[in-house]
Amino acid sequence: MEAIVSFLILFSAYFLGFLALVQLGVRPIRKLVLDPNTQRKVFISNHLKIIVLSLILALATTSVYYWLFL
């Protein structure tokens, strides 16, 4: 149980750190564009890309840490 809690604490710290670093490299954008099919204005953003990339990096580094040190 302690290992799971320490993994989650370490993962959350790594996730927040990587989220800050990824946002420096991939600037968050939100554009209002016209959809050619429906002629409506829609927002396009890359926020999901930033969050997924941060999650993958945090999961990878936390897993490597646990594999090496436990």
C-alpha positions in Angstrom: 0.0 0.0 0.0 2.9 2.4 0.8 4.4 1.7 -2.6 1.2 2.6 -4.4 0.9 5.9 -2.4 4.5 6.8 -2.9 4.2 6.0 -6.6 1.1 8.3 -6.9 2.8 11.1 -5.0 6.0 10.9 -7.2 3.9 10.6 -10.3 1.9 13.7 -9.5 5.0 15.7 -8.8 6.6 14.5 -12.1 3.4 15.2 -14.0 3.2 18.8 -12.8 6.9 19.3 -13.6 6.6 17.8 -17.1 3.4 19.8 -17.7 5.3 23.0 -17.1 8.2 21.9 -19.3 6.0 20.7 -22.1 4.1 23.9 -22.1 7.4 25.7 -22.7 8.1 23.6 -25.7 4.6 23.3 -27.1 2.7 26.5 -26.7 -0.9 26.1 -25.8 -3.1 27.5 -28.6 -6.8 28.0 -29.0 -8.1 29.1 -32.4 -11.5 30.0 -33.6 -12.0 28.6 -37.1 -14.8 28.1 -39.5 -15.9 24.4 -40.0 -16.2 23.9 -43.8 -18.9 21.3 -43.5 -21.4 23.0 -41.2 -20.3 26.7 -41.6 -20.1 27.0 -37.8 -17.3 28.5 -35.8 -15.4 25.9 -33.7 -12.4 26.1 -31.3 -9.3 24.1 -32.1 -6.8 23.6 -29.3 -3.7 21.5 -28.5 -4.4 21.2 -24.8 -5.1 17.4 -25.0 -1.7 16.9 -26.8 0.1 18.7 -24.0 -1.6 16.7 -21.2 -1.1 13.4 -22.9 2.6 14.1 -23.6 3.1 15.1 -20.0 1.3 12.0 -18.7 3.4 9.7 -20.9 6.7 11.4 -19.8 5.7 11.3 -16.1 4.6 7.7 -16.3 7.8 6.7 -18.0 10.1 8.5 -15.6 8.2 7.3 -12.5 8.3 3.7 -13.8 12.1 3.9 -14.5 12.6 5.3 -11.0 10.7 2.5 -9.4 12.4 -0.2 -11.5 15.8 1.2 -10.6 15.4 2.0 -6.9 12.9 -0.5 -5.5 
